[in-house]
Amino acid sequence: MMTQVRWDVIVCLLVLVGAGACTDEMSHAPMGRGAALHDSIDADYEQLQRAYASADTLPRDVRQMRGAMEAMHGQMRQHRRRMGRGGRHGRGMHGEGGMHGEDGMHDRAQRRGRGGRRDSARMWEWHQQMQAFHAQMAQMHAARGAAEMAERHRQLERRHRSMMGALPSEAGEEENDEVGPSTAVRVNGADLYTQHCATCHGPQGEGSGPFPPLAGSAWVTGEEETAIRILLNGLQGPVEVQGRSYRNVMPAFGRRLTDAEIAELLSYLRTSWGNDAEAVDPAEVREVRTEHSGRAQPWTASELRENE
């Protein structure tokens, strides 16, 4: 456990490097535009990372959650680089690729059609994911009496929620892609797992600290529809896996992954590490996606159990 003295050092550092940074989003004007929101997210996140870097030690669960968030930021940086979108200042998402590209993204989406819409949808889902992670981190810090760190995460949670509202309206809609993954670059389930899941759940599905195992998990090998729902919309705790309770938020992937990709990923999960369940067909994913197309919130374990 980190000592109170160490948290005091972090608080002092935060004051020195970002006086006034803990004000609400209304202090960043004009907050109605995506670029201004991204400026505030970028600045606050960098200051938060400096605060974490100043600590010699962190509680294990905080360290693991922070690592997962860093991995998600890295994935989005890679996506922005692939799309070749630089920001006004030539900087990226917390370092590369352009934090200011969301306003221009809508115009490019109109010109590029479906591909541009999927880019905006991925951004919407990424902000939703980061909102959930910052909320969880705020709870973890608050439980340890680290009020300043908890508030900084709450502030970033609000920023990401506001950014979801600032994106084009169609970004929050489900993306029903008939085509599926590109035939030129076929991504298999193992690759998808490495890219999207291994950071939290371990390279062999063994789980990691606050993140539950997928190997031997009934949530993975049980009803296909339940597993599909979780990947499409996410899952928020509490949830019990192998006799242990977890309270983190499993992010949604319905806007980032096509029906075929979700089927590939789930088929890999259900047949790896000793799991022995049937593969999933893209048509099943499409059916579940269509049935719950109006849902934007993660599922709860009780909701999923009620529908089994």
LINRA-V168004 format. One record per residue. N is the residue number from 1. D_FIRST is the distance of its C-alpha to the first C-alpha in Angstrom with 2 decimals. Layout:
# LINRA-V168004
<<N:D_FIRST> <N:D_FIRST>>
This chain:
# LINRA-V168004
<<1:0.00> <2:3.79> <3:6.31> <4:9.31> <5:11.48> <6:10.18> <7:10.76> <8:14.05> <9:14.97> <10:14.61> <11:16.72> <12:19.24> <13:19.59> <14:20.27> <15:22.94> <16:24.49> <17:24.77> <18:25.70> <19:27.15> <20:28.13> <21:26.25> <22:24.74> <23:28.26> <24:29.48> <25:31.44> <26:34.71> <27:34.21> <28:34.72> <29:38.42> <30:40.15> <31:37.45> <32:40.10> <33:40.24> <34:37.91> <35:37.97> <36:36.66> <37:33.88> <38:32.92> <39:33.03> <40:30.47> <41:28.20> <42:28.54> <43:27.84> <44:24.84> <45:23.25> <46:23.85> <47:22.30> <48:19.19> <49:18.99> <50:19.52> <51:16.62> <52:14.29> <53:16.15> <54:15.49> <55:11.76> <56:11.33> <57:8.09> <58:6.84> <59:5.06> <60:8.10> <61:10.01> <62:9.97> <63:11.13> <64:13.70> <65:14.97> <66:15.39> <67:17.27> <68:19.47> <69:20.39> <70:21.29> <71:23.47> <72:25.23> <73:25.97> <74:27.34> <75:29.58> <76:31.04> <77:31.69> <78:33.60> <79:35.54> <80:36.56> <81:37.69> <82:39.75> <83:41.37> <84:42.14> <85:41.21> <86:40.43> <87:39.51> <88:41.52> <89:39.51> <90:39.36> <91:35.58> <92:33.73> <93:31.20> <94:28.41> <95:30.41> <96:33.39> <97:36.09> <98:36.51> <99:34.40> <100:37.69> <101:39.61> <102:39.30> <103:42.36> <104:44.43> <105:43.10> <106:45.09> <107:48.28> <108:47.71> <109:46.94> <110:50.32> <111:52.03> <112:50.22> <113:50.42> <114:48.25> <115:46.07> <116:45.16> <117:44.40> <118:41.99> <119:40.25> <120:39.78> <121:38.69> <122:35.99> <123:34.76> <124:34.77> <125:32.74> <126:30.26> <127:29.75> <128:29.39> <129:26.73> <130:24.73> <131:25.20> <132:23.60> <133:20.57> <134:19.99> <135:20.45> <136:17.79> <137:15.28> <138:16.35> <139:15.67> <140:12.11> <141:11.41> <142:13.70> <143:12.00> <144:8.92> <145:11.69> <146:11.82> <147:15.57> <148:16.88> <149:15.04> <150:16.01> <151:19.54> <152:19.85> <153:19.22> <154:21.68> <155:24.13> <156:24.07> <157:24.49> <158:27.59> <159:28.86> <160:28.85> <161:30.54> <162:33.14> <163:33.73> <164:34.53> <165:37.21> <166:38.53> <167:39.24> <168:42.75> <169:43.36> <170:44.04> <171:40.62> <172:39.12> <173:41.86> <174:41.67> <175:43.05> <176:45.63> <177:46.55> <178:49.52> <179:49.43> <180:45.94> <181:44.49> <182:46.72> <183:49.10> <184:48.96> <185:45.26> <186:44.53> <187:40.82> <188:40.13> <189:37.42> <190:35.44> <191:35.40> <192:34.40> <193:31.48> <194:30.28> <195:30.67> <196:29.20> <197:27.06> <198:25.73> <199:22.77> <200:21.16> <201:22.99> <202:23.28> <203:26.50> <204:27.85> <205:26.70> <206:24.12> <207:21.35> <208:17.86> <209:14.68> <210:15.46> <211:19.01> <212:21.58> <213:23.99> <214:27.53> <215:29.10> <216:30.55> <217:29.66> <218:32.46> <219:31.60> <220:32.79> <221:35.68> <222:36.98> <223:39.31> <224:39.92> <225:40.12> <226:36.65> <227:35.12> <228:37.27> <229:36.21> <230:32.52> <231:33.19> <232:35.59> <233:33.60> <234:30.03> <235:28.12> <236:25.70> <237:23.73> <238:23.49> <239:24.99> <240:25.08> <241:25.31> <242:26.12> <243:25.01> <244:21.56> <245:21.00> <246:19.77> <247:19.72> <248:19.75> <249:22.96> <250:25.21> <251:27.25> <252:31.03> <253:33.24> <254:36.64> <255:37.54> <256:36.34> <257:37.85> <258:41.44> <259:42.63> <260:43.49> <261:40.09> <262:38.27> <263:40.71> <264:40.09> <265:36.31> <266:36.47> <267:39.11> <268:36.86> <269:33.94> <270:36.36> <271:37.93> <272:35.12> <273:32.79> <274:35.00> <275:35.36> <276:39.03> <277:40.12> <278:42.83> <279:42.54> <280:42.57> <281:45.55> <282:45.35> <283:47.88> <284:45.47> <285:42.82> <286:45.48> <287:46.57> <288:43.13> <289:42.50> <290:45.83> <291:45.31> <292:42.07> <293:42.96> <294:42.36> <295:38.74> <296:36.06> <297:33.01> <298:30.80> <299:31.87> <300:30.09> <301:30.16> <302:32.57> <303:34.91> <304:35.08> <305:35.75> <306:38.49> <307:40.34> <308:40.28>>
